[in-house]
Amino acid sequence: MMRFRKVTFALAAGLLLQPIMLYAQQPVAPTFLGAVNDIRTIAIAAGTLVAGMVGLIGLGRTAYKLSQGDNDSMTSLIFAIVGIVLGFLANTFIT
């Protein structure tokens, strides 16, 4: 008899808690998903900007060294290309 009461109580408690369990399955704040997308968009834009700036500075430095006849100009060109490639690779990993 005691076991029947425990099972009945558990069943009644489960039926009473069913609406609460259904609410737990709904998304609490869908605006968080929008915020995550906004942050991701900002990070992508910042990564693109940084990669572009590194590339422009490196290419400008290469042009200056070439105009001055410096032997180290190709190293500067390689650094610029590597900076651009690494910046855009990092940018693609964000998405």
C-alpha positions as CSV (number, residue, x, y, z in Angstrom):
1,M,0.0,0.0,0.0
2,M,2.9,2.4,0.9
3,R,4.5,1.8,-2.5
4,F,1.3,2.6,-4.3
5,R,1.1,6.0,-2.5
6,K,4.7,6.7,-3.5
7,V,4.1,5.9,-7.1
8,T,0.9,7.9,-7.1
9,F,2.6,10.9,-5.5
10,A,5.5,10.7,-8.0
11,L,3.0,10.5,-10.9
12,A,1.0,13.5,-9.6
13,A,4.2,15.5,-9.0
14,G,5.3,14.7,-12.6
15,L,2.0,15.8,-14.0
16,L,2.1,19.1,-12.0
17,L,5.7,19.8,-13.1
18,Q,5.1,19.0,-16.8
19,P,4.4,22.7,-17.7
20,I,7.5,23.8,-16.0
21,M,9.5,21.2,-17.9
22,L,8.0,22.4,-21.2
23,Y,9.1,26.0,-20.4
24,A,12.6,24.7,-19.7
25,Q,12.8,23.5,-23.3
26,Q,11.9,26.9,-24.8
27,P,14.7,29.3,-25.6
28,V,15.1,31.7,-22.7
29,A,16.4,34.7,-24.5
30,P,16.6,34.5,-28.3
31,T,18.3,38.0,-28.3
32,F,21.5,36.3,-27.0
33,L,21.7,34.6,-30.4
34,G,21.5,38.0,-32.1
35,A,24.2,39.3,-29.8
36,V,26.5,36.4,-30.6
37,N,26.0,37.1,-34.4
38,D,26.7,40.8,-33.9
39,I,29.9,40.1,-32.0
40,R,31.0,37.6,-34.7
41,T,30.3,40.2,-37.4
42,I,32.4,42.8,-35.5
43,A,35.2,40.3,-35.0
44,I,35.3,39.5,-38.7
45,A,35.3,43.2,-39.7
46,A,38.1,43.9,-37.2
47,G,40.2,40.9,-38.5
48,T,39.8,42.1,-42.1
49,L,40.8,45.6,-41.1
50,V,43.9,44.5,-39.2
51,A,44.9,42.2,-42.0
52,G,44.5,45.0,-44.5
53,M,46.5,47.4,-42.4
54,V,49.3,45.0,-41.9
55,G,49.4,44.3,-45.6
56,L,49.4,48.0,-46.6
57,I,52.1,48.9,-44.1
58,G,54.2,45.9,-45.2
59,L,53.8,46.8,-48.9
60,G,54.5,50.4,-48.3
61,R,57.7,49.5,-46.4
62,T,58.6,47.3,-49.3
63,A,58.1,50.1,-51.8
64,Y,60.2,52.5,-49.7
65,K,63.0,50.0,-49.4
66,L,63.0,49.3,-53.1
67,S,63.1,53.0,-53.9
68,Q,66.1,53.4,-51.5
69,G,67.9,50.4,-53.0
70,D,67.9,48.4,-49.7
71,N,68.8,44.7,-50.0
72,D,66.2,43.8,-47.3
73,S,63.2,44.8,-49.4
74,M,62.2,41.2,-50.3
75,T,62.1,40.3,-46.6
76,S,59.7,43.1,-46.0
77,L,57.5,41.9,-49.0
78,I,57.4,38.4,-47.6
79,F,56.4,39.7,-44.1
80,A,53.6,41.7,-45.8
81,I,52.3,38.7,-47.7
82,V,52.5,36.4,-44.6
83,G,50.7,39.1,-42.5
84,I,47.9,39.3,-45.0
85,V,47.5,35.5,-45.4
86,L,47.6,34.9,-41.6
87,G,45.1,37.7,-41.1
88,F,42.6,36.3,-43.5
89,L,43.1,32.8,-42.3
90,A,42.3,33.9,-38.8
91,N,39.3,35.8,-40.2
92,T,38.0,32.6,-41.7
93,F,38.3,30.6,-38.5
94,I,36.0,33.1,-36.7
95,T,33.0,32.2,-39.0
